[in-house]
Amino acid sequence: MAEDDRSDPLAAALDAIVEDALLEWDRVQGEPPALLYHYTDVVGLIGICTSASLRATNLRFMNDAQELSHGWKLMRRVLAEAEAKANRPAQVELIEELGQIMSAPFGGYPDFYSVSFSADGDLLSQWRGYGSDGGGYAVGFDTAELASLSAQSSGPRRLLNRVIYDEELQLQILHRTAEAMLEFFAQVEPGDPLLTTLRAQTFAALGQLVGFAFAFKDPAWAEEREWRVVRAVSDSELHRVQFRPGTGGVAVPFISIGPDGRSVGDLPIRQIVQGPTTSPDIAAESVRILLASSGYTGVEVETSSIPLRP
């Protein structure tokens, strides 16, 4: 039997494992809310409205990078469990290579950039994060249009993800894929000339599933009801990367996400919630003027229901 004749069924089986994992992920994600809210301060609000774009920050430089490490730790845990079960040379070799890749967060894959949203547009924890003096805003985006906007790049198939906080569910998702991969590589004999090709196909396939790591967070953060837009940036796209000053003199990499050929009024903004403030009427009026001058019409401007603490 020719090598190509044997590789096609195995490649198809590998594709089926990945597709099954993605379909299960879609099921777990459920239906998103009609609006998703991006919390920002007044400088960020002005930038969003006037540039018709959102800043997606390199995940390795985000303020909540420690939160993101939760998913990576779970993946290493499941990999260690798979290693204990592996009894075929091809399985062991694959796990060793995956272990080397996972020794550094996101190693072996392109850099990923993310924008965070919440299903709740009036969260006290977020207002505290963006200033108790009225400097905070929750910008409500049409979710369907946001998902379409975020799909204008390569990378993981699903770019808008609901963050999963249930650790039991997180492990269930990872175990299911790991066990399917172990069973798949049990079919490959050591020294088989197909092994190199299959490993390369496996790493490419797992790139479609790397979004799991970005959507698993510790249950302590469940109140945030977070969703993420994630975009991959390859080496050939580094010209898109811009920088802003961060704490400690760090230049923080980010990319701008917006409609192609964007102009004023192009982002799918449907509502803006003004955080707690001592001057809600003046603050709301300034937002209305900002929206009108930036080409946005029909956007609801509301004030937080949470009272400002003296």
Number of C-alpha atoms within 10 A of each C-alpha: 5 6 10 9 9 11 15 11 11 17 15 10 14 20 15 13 18 20 15 15 19 19 11 13 18 14 10 13 15 10 9 14 12 12 23 28 26 24 25 21 19 16 10 15 23 16 14 21 24 17 18 22 20 20 19 22 25 22 20 18 15 19 12 10 12 11 16 20 18 17 24 21 14 17 22 15 15 18 20 15 14 19 18 10 13 19 12 15 15 22 23 19 17 20 18 15 12 16 16 11 15 17 11 10 14 17 12 13 17 14 16 20 25 23 21 19 26 25 21 18 24 21 19 18 10 21 25 15 13 19 17 18 16 21 20 26 29 29 24 26 20 17 20 14 15 19 15 12 19 18 18 14 14 12 21 20 14 18 22 27 24 24 24 23 19 14 16 8 13 19 16 12 16 20 18 14 18 18 14 16 19 21 12 16 22 16 12 18 14 14 10 11 11 16 18 11 12 18 16 10 15 17 17 12 17 14 17 17 22 18 23 20 21 25 22 25 23 17 11 10 13 13 13 17 16 22 22 22 23 27 28 17 21 13 8 7 9 11 9 11 16 14 12 10 10 13 8 6 7 11 13 17 21 23 22 17 22 21 17 9 6 13 15 17 19 18 23 20 26 19 20 26 22 27 35 25 21 15 10 16 12 11 16 18 12 12 21 19 11 16 23 16 14 19 14 19 13 11 15 12 17 17 19 22 13 13 12 15 9 6
